[in-house]
Amino acid sequence: MNGEEEFFDAVTGFDSDNSTGEFSEANKISRMIDLDTSKSGERPQENGIQKHRTALPAPMFTRSDFSVWSILKKCIGLELSKITMPIAFNEPLSFLQRITEYMEHVYLIHKASNQPQTLERMQSVAAFAVSAVASQWERTGKPFNPLLGETYELIREDLGFRFISEQVSHHPPVSAFYSEGLNQDFMFHGSIYPKLKFWGKSVEAEPRGTITLELLKHNEAYTWTNPTCCVHNVILGQLWIEQYGVVEILNHRTGDKCVLHFKPCGLFGKELHRVEGYIQDKNRKKLFIIYGKWTECLWGIDPVSYESFKKHERRSEHPRKAKMDDGPEKANSDMPGDTTDNVPVTQETVQVIPGSKLLWRINSRPPNSAQMYNFTSFTVSLNELESGMEKTLPPTDCRLRPDIRGMENGNMDLASQEKERLEEKQREARKERAKEESEWRTRWFYPGNNPYTGTPDWLYAGDYFERNFSDCPDIY
């Protein structure tokens, strides 16, 4: 294994026993809203399942007996990329299933497709791009690395889409996905290969790869990349997550662009989770302002009203700013030798500017989410395996992975043993291919160029849902 791939396996992210809901935003939200899927007593079928489960088979395994530092301190002077983390820092999902969480708020794509105006479509697409990372809030557990050839499918008739993904490369790790609306209203596809950096106290994951959304009725294609995700205090202290960076969404038909700034938390945590941006036309004229938090909600307003409000706000805050100085909070945060990144104090909820319209609000999480790796209700259902499903799934589907299944059922010893067995089986298969001088052949995706950006991408080959799985590899 090369260094980068080993690093991906070692320190993508870690969970914490300290995840006690100290961030109060979602707690407020959960009391205000209900999940859309709870409005009906009956749920449509998904691969033969009448309704989706609301809890995992076993609660989250305690991590109190494990310490990242206890592992790292034994490896001083060794190459960090060779460190293997115990399975206790994982969550019982494959990275392919975590990608599927993009689809939790798929109603925003349907909404965009039904909007007659270009500007309104971009607003919904921007909201979808932000919602795609919302499930990562407090999710510091590491998903399992997909094995080469591993796949995952999800059909949600109630949400109007079907989804397929495949691990198409192991060096470096690349995951390709394709989704389409059941009413032929959209196609959503892309490939992701995380670039990880270890900064001593934190791990930064830059999700490289192009994401493409096609609204078929309007003959429009939108492309963007996700923001950077950072997990703080991977050695000592309480783990916490932030997303930062600039996300640019381009409408390739009209030239309109949405520029979203995911703010770093800043010195006093004032910008924690905040997102601000704007939509501009091809002549760079600002048409719409967007603001909110990726953990909570997104609002939009016209530029004139936004600037008027901000101007009034600056005038009222000026006297207070003149009296501010560097207090003890700043002094403490900058103390030399500090080994942790202080968990920012959560700021009050998004201040809604009069005249704004709501673009998106996060779904409430189940009340037992903290005992289920901070999963959303959508996430809880992803690894569900009902009797008979294995007859319709390919043998490479994540649901059939014994290590993930063992962890989900609370059998950590079995999960650890199976993880080691599968990794060794993968290494032996690679050696055998090298001996025979044969190359790995992907099944459902092929390398090519993105039709809109021209950049390298993995494109869906089709025919997955014809369900001819006779030539699928034996990876489990």
C-alpha positions in Angstrom: 0.0 0.0 0.0 1.3 3.5 -0.7 1.5 6.1 2.0 -1.5 8.2 0.9 -3.8 5.2 0.9 -2.5 3.9 4.2 -3.1 7.4 5.7 -6.7 7.3 4.4 -7.2 4.1 6.3 -5.5 5.3 9.5 -6.8 8.8 10.3 -9.8 9.8 8.2 -11.6 10.7 11.4 -12.3 9.5 14.9 -15.3 9.4 17.2 -15.5 10.6 20.8 -17.3 9.7 24.0 -17.6 13.5 24.5 -20.2 13.8 21.8 -22.9 14.9 24.3 -24.7 17.4 22.1 -22.9 20.5 23.5 -23.6 22.2 20.1 -27.1 23.3 20.7 -28.2 24.2 17.2 -29.7 20.9 16.2 -31.3 20.4 19.6 -33.2 23.6 18.9 -34.1 22.5 15.4 -35.2 19.0 16.4 -38.0 20.6 18.6 -39.2 22.8 15.7 -39.4 20.4 12.7 -40.4 16.9 11.9 -38.9 14.6 9.3 -40.7 14.7 6.0 -40.8 10.9 6.0 -42.7 10.8 9.3 -45.9 12.4 7.9 -47.3 9.1 6.7 -47.8 6.0 8.8 -46.9 3.8 5.9 -43.6 3.8 4.0 -43.2 2.7 0.3 -41.1 -0.3 -0.4 -37.4 -0.2 -0.9 -35.9 -3.5 -2.2 -38.9 -5.3 -0.6 -38.6 -3.6 2.8 -42.0 -2.2 3.9 -40.6 0.4 6.3 -37.2 1.6 7.3 -35.7 0.9 10.7 -35.3 3.7 13.3 -32.4 2.3 15.3 -29.3 0.2 14.9 -29.2 -3.4 16.2 -26.7 -2.5 19.0 -25.6 0.8 20.5 -22.3 2.5 19.7 -19.3 0.7 21.2 -17.6 2.7 24.0 -14.3 4.2 23.0 -13.2 5.0 26.6 -10.6 2.2 26.5 -8.9 3.7 23.4 -6.7 6.7 22.9 -5.3 8.0 19.7 -2.3 9.4 21.6 -1.6 6.0 23.2 -1.2 4.7 19.6 0.7 7.7 18.2 3.2 7.9 21.0 4.5 4.4 20.3 5.3 5.4 16.7 7.5 8.4 17.3 10.1 8.5 14.5 8.0 6.2 12.3 6.1 7.1 9.2 2.7 8.3 10.3 1.0 6.9 7.2 1.8 3.4 8.4 -0.2 3.6 11.6 -3.3 1.5 11.6 -6.2 2.6 13.8 -8.2 0.1 15.8 -11.7 -0.6 14.6 -13.2 1.1 17.6 -12.7 4.4 15.8 -14.9 3.4 12.9 -18.6 3.7 12.4 -20.6 0.8 10.9 -20.8 2.1 7.3 -18.6 2.0 4.2 -17.4 5.2 2.7 -19.7 4.3 -0.3 -22.7 4.5 2.1 -21.5 7.8 3.5 -21.5 9.2 -0.1 -25.1 8.1 -0.4 -26.0 10.5 2.4 -25.8 13.2 -0.3 -29.3 12.1 -1.2 -31.0 12.7 2.2 -32.3 16.0 0.9 -33.0 14.9 -2.6 -36.3 16.8 -2.5 -34.2 19.9 -3.3 -33.2 18.4 -6.7 -36.9 17.7 -7.4 -37.7 21.3 -6.4 -35.0 22.7 -8.7 -36.3 20.6 -11.6 -39.8 22.1 -11.1 -38.7 25.7 -10.9 -39.5 27.7 -14.0 -36.9 30.4 -13.4 -33.1 29.9 -13.7 -32.3 31.9 -10.6 -34.8 29.8 -8.5 -33.2 26.6 -9.8 -29.8 27.7 -8.8 -31.1 28.6 -5.3 -32.3 25.0 -4.8 -29.2 23.5 -6.3 -27.1 25.6 -3.9 -29.2 24.4 -1.0 -28.7 20.8 -2.1 -24.9 21.3 -2.3 -24.9 22.6 1.3 -27.3 19.9 2.6 -25.0 17.2 1.2 -22.5 17.8 4.0 -25.0 18.4 6.8 -25.0 14.8 7.9 -21.3 15.1 8.8 -22.1 17.4 11.8 -20.7 15.6 14.9 -19.9 12.6 12.8 -16.2 12.2 13.8 -16.3 8.4 13.3 -14.3 6.9 10.4 -16.2 5.0 7.7 -14.8 1.7 6.6 -12.6 2.0 3.5 -14.3 0.3 0.5 -12.6 -2.7 -0.9 -11.7 -2.6 -4.6 -14.8 -3.6 -6.5 -17.2 -3.0 -3.5 -20.6 -1.5 -4.5 -23.6 0.0 -2.9 -27.1 0.5 -4.2 -30.1 2.4 -2.8 -33.6 2.6 -4.3 -36.0 5.0 -2.5 -39.3 5.1 -4.3 -40.7 7.4 -1.5 -37.9 9.9 -2.3 -37.9 9.4 -6.0 -34.4 8.2 -6.8 -32.1 5.2 -7.2 -28.3 5.2 -6.5 -25.3 3.1 -7.4 -21.7 3.5 -6.4 -18.5 1.4 -6.9 -14.9 1.6 -5.5 -13.1 1.9 -8.8 -9.5 2.4 -7.5 -7.5 1.4 -4.5 -4.3 3.4 -5.3 -5.4 6.1 -4.7 -8.8 5.3 -3.3 -11.5 6.6 -5.7 -15.3 6.1 -5.2 -17.6 6.7 -8.2 -21.4 7.2 -7.9 -24.4 7.7 -10.1 -28.0 8.5 -9.2 -31.1 9.2 -11.3 -34.6 10.3 -10.6 -37.3 7.7 -10.9 -39.3 10.2 -12.9 -36.4 10.9 -15.3 -36.0 14.4 -13.9 -32.3 14.4 -13.0 -29.0 12.6 -13.1 -26.5 13.1 -10.3 -23.0 11.7 -10.6 -19.3 12.1 -9.7 -16.1 10.6 -8.3 -14.4 11.4 -5.0 -10.9 10.8 -3.9 -10.1 12.4 -0.6 -6.8 14.1 -0.1 -5.8 13.9 3.5 -3.3 16.0 5.5 -2.2 15.6 9.1 -1.4 18.8 10.9 -0.4 17.4 14.3 -3.6 18.3 16.2 -6.0 17.9 13.3 -6.8 15.9 10.2 -7.9 17.7 7.1 -9.8 16.0 4.3 -10.1 17.7 1.0 -12.7 15.8 -1.1 -11.3 16.1 -4.6 -13.4 15.2 -7.5 -16.1 16.8 -9.6 -19.8 16.5 -8.6 -22.3 16.9 -11.5 -26.1 17.5 -11.4 -28.1 17.4 -14.6 -31.7 18.8 -14.7 -32.9 17.0 -17.7 -36.1 19.0 -18.3 -34.1 22.2 -18.5 -31.1 20.7 -20.3 -28.9 22.2 -17.6 -25.8 20.8 -15.9 -24.3 22.1 -12.6 -20.8 21.2 -11.3 -19.0 21.8 -8.0 -16.7 20.3 -5.4 -17.4 19.9 -1.7 -15.7 22.0 1.0 -12.7 20.8 3.1 -13.6 18.9 6.3 -11.3 19.1 9.3 -11.4 17.0 12.5 -9.8 18.7 15.4 -8.1 17.3 18.5 -7.3 13.8 17.1 -4.6 13.3 19.7 -5.9 15.0 22.9 -9.1 16.8 23.8 -12.7 16.8 22.6 -13.1 16.1 18.9 -15.0 18.6 16.8 -15.6 19.2 13.1 -15.7 22.2 10.8 -16.1 22.6 7.1 -14.4 25.4 5.3 -13.4 26.6 1.8 -15.0 28.0 -1.3 -17.6 26.0 -3.2 -18.4 27.3 -6.8 -21.5 25.9 -8.5 -21.5 26.6 -12.2 -24.6 26.4 -14.5 -22.9 25.4 -17.8 -25.9 26.4 -19.9 -26.4 29.9 -18.7 -23.0 30.8 -17.2 -24.6 31.7 -13.8 -22.5 30.8 -10.8 -23.1 30.4 -7.1 -20.1 31.1 -4.9 -20.4 29.8 -1.3 -17.9 30.5 1.4 -17.8 27.9 4.2 -16.3 29.9 7.0 -13.5 28.7 9.3 -14.6 29.1 12.9 -12.3 32.0 13.6 -10.6 33.0 16.8 -13.7 33.3 19.0 -15.8 30.7 17.1 -18.1 33.4 15.8 -18.0 32.0 12.3 -18.5 28.3 13.3 -20.5 26.4 10.7 -21.5 29.6 8.8 -22.0 29.7 5.1 -22.2 32.9 3.1 -22.3 33.4 -0.6 -24.1 34.8 -3.7 -25.5 33.9 -7.1 -24.2 35.9 -10.0 -24.9 35.9 -13.8 -22.4 35.4 -16.5 -21.6 39.1 -16.4 -20.8 38.8 -12.6 -23.8 40.8 -11.6 -25.0 39.7 -8.1 -28.5 38.4 -8.3 -29.1 36.8 -4.9 -27.4 36.5 -1.5 -27.3 33.3 0.5 -26.4 32.8 4.2 -26.9 30.4 7.0 -25.2 27.4 8.6 -24.5 24.0 7.1 -25.6 22.4 10.4 -28.9 24.2 10.5 -30.5 26.1 7.6 -29.9 28.2 4.6 -31.7 31.5 3.7 -31.6 33.9 0.7 -32.4 37.5 0.0 -32.0 40.1 -2.7 -28.6 42.0 -2.7 -30.2 45.4 -2.0 -32.0 44.3 1.1 -28.9 42.4 2.3 -26.6 45.4 1.9 -29.0 47.7 3.6 -29.3 45.4 6.6 -25.5 44.9 6.9 -25.0 48.7 6.6 -27.4 49.3 9.5 -25.8 46.5 11.5 -22.3 47.9 11.1 -23.4 51.3 12.3 -25.0 49.8 15.5 -21.9 47.6 16.2 -19.3 50.3 15.7 -19.4 51.8 19.3 -19.0 48.3 20.8 -16.1 47.4 18.6 -14.2 50.5 19.6 -14.2 49.3 23.3 -13.1 45.7 22.6 -9.6 44.5 23.4 -7.8 41.2 23.7 -9.4 39.6 26.7 -8.5 36.3 28.5 -10.3 34.2 25.9 -7.8 35.3 23.2 -4.9 34.9 25.6 -5.9 31.3 26.5 -6.3 30.3 22.9 -2.9 31.5 21.9 -0.9 30.1 24.8 2.4 28.5 23.6 2.5 24.8 23.9 -1.3 24.4 23.8 -2.0 20.9 22.7 -5.7 21.2 21.8 -7.9 23.3 19.5 -10.5 24.7 21.9 -14.0 23.6 21.0 -15.7 26.9 20.0 -18.7 28.0 22.0 -21.7 27.6 19.8 -23.1 30.9 18.7 -26.8 31.6 18.7 -28.9 30.4 15.8 -28.8 32.1 12.4 -30.0 35.7 12.5 -32.7 35.9 9.8 -32.7 39.1 7.8 -36.2 40.5 7.3 -37.5 39.7 3.8 -35.4 36.5 3.5 -36.8 33.2 2.2 -35.9 29.8 3.6 -34.0 27.6 1.1 -33.4 24.6 3.3 -33.6 23.3 6.8 -31.8 20.3 8.3 -33.9 17.2 9.3 -34.1 16.5 13.0 -32.0 13.6 14.2 -33.6 10.7 16.1 -33.5 11.1 19.9 -31.1 8.1 20.3 -28.7 9.5 17.6 -25.8 10.0 20.1 -25.9 6.2 20.9 -25.9 5.5 17.1 -22.7 7.3 16.0 -24.7 10.5 15.6 -26.5 9.0 12.5 -29.5 10.8 11.0 -32.7 8.8 10.4 -31.7 8.5 6.8 -28.3 7.1 7.7 -29.7 4.6 10.1 -31.5 2.8 7.3 -28.5 2.6 4.9 -27.1 -0.7 6.1 -30.5 -2.4 6.6 -30.6 -5.9 5.3 -33.9 -7.7 5.3 -34.4 -11.4 4.6 -34.3 -12.0 0.9 -32.5 -8.8 -0.1 -29.2 -10.7 -0.7 -31.0 -12.5 -3.6 -31.4 -9.2 -5.5 -28.1 -7.5 -4.5 -24.7 -8.2 -6.1 -22.3 -10.1 -3.9 -20.2 -6.9 -3.7 -22.8 -4.8 -1.9 -21.7 -3.1 1.4 -24.6 -4.6 3.2 -23.0 -8.0 2.8 -19.6 -7.0 4.3 -19.1 -9.1 7.4 -16.9 -6.7 9.3 -19.4 -3.8 9.0 -22.2 -6.1 9.9 -20.3 -7.4 12.9 -19.7 -3.9 14.2 -23.3 -2.9 13.6 -24.4 -5.9 15.7 -22.0 -4.9 18.5 -19.6 -7.8 18.0 -16.3 -5.8 17.9 -14.0 -8.9 18.1 -15.7 -10.4 15.0 -15.7 -7.1 13.2 -11.9 -6.7 13.8 -11.1 -10.2 12.7 -13.2 -9.9 9.6 -11.7 -6.5 8.7 -8.2 -8.1 8.9 -9.3 -11.1 6.8 -10.8 -9.0 4.1 -7.8 -6.7 3.9 -5.5 -9.7 3.6 -7.7 -11.3 1.0 -7.5 -8.0 -1.0 -3.7 -8.0 -0.8 -3.5 -11.6 -1.9 -5.8 -10.9 -4.9 -3.6 -7.9 -5.9 -0.5 -10.1 -5.7 -2.2 -12.8 -7.8 -3.1 -10.2 -10.5 0.5 -8.9 -10.5 1.8 -12.5 -10.9 -0.6 -13.1 -13.9 0.0 -9.5 -15.2 -3.7 -8.9 -15.4 -5.3 -5.6 -14.6 -8.3 -5.0 -12.4 -11.5 -4.3 -14.4 -14.2 -2.1 -13.0 -17.7 -3.3 -13.4 -20.1 -0.4 -13.5 -17.9 2.7 -14.2 -15.2 3.5 -16.6 -12.5 6.3 -16.7 -13.2 9.3 -19.0 -13.6 13.0 -18.9 -16.4 14.9 -17.4 -18.6 16.1 -20.3 -18.9 19.6 -18.9 -15.6 20.4 -17.3 -13.3 18.2 -19.4 -11.5 17.1 -16.2 -10.8 13.4 -15.5 -13.8 11.6 -14.1 -15.4 8.2 -13.7 -18.6 7.7 -15.8 -21.5 5.3 -15.3 -21.4 2.4 -17.8 -25.1 1.6 -17.3 -27.0 -1.7 -17.0 -26.6 -2.1 -13.3 -30.3 -2.4 -12.7 -30.6 -5.1 -15.3 -29.2 -7.2 -12.4 -26.8 -9.4 -14.2 -24.3 -10.0 -11.4 -22.8 -13.2 -12.7 -19.3 -11.8 -13.3 -19.0 -9.8 -10.0 -15.7 -10.4 -8.1 -15.5 -12.4 -4.9 -14.2 -9.7 -2.4 -15.8 -10.8 0.8 
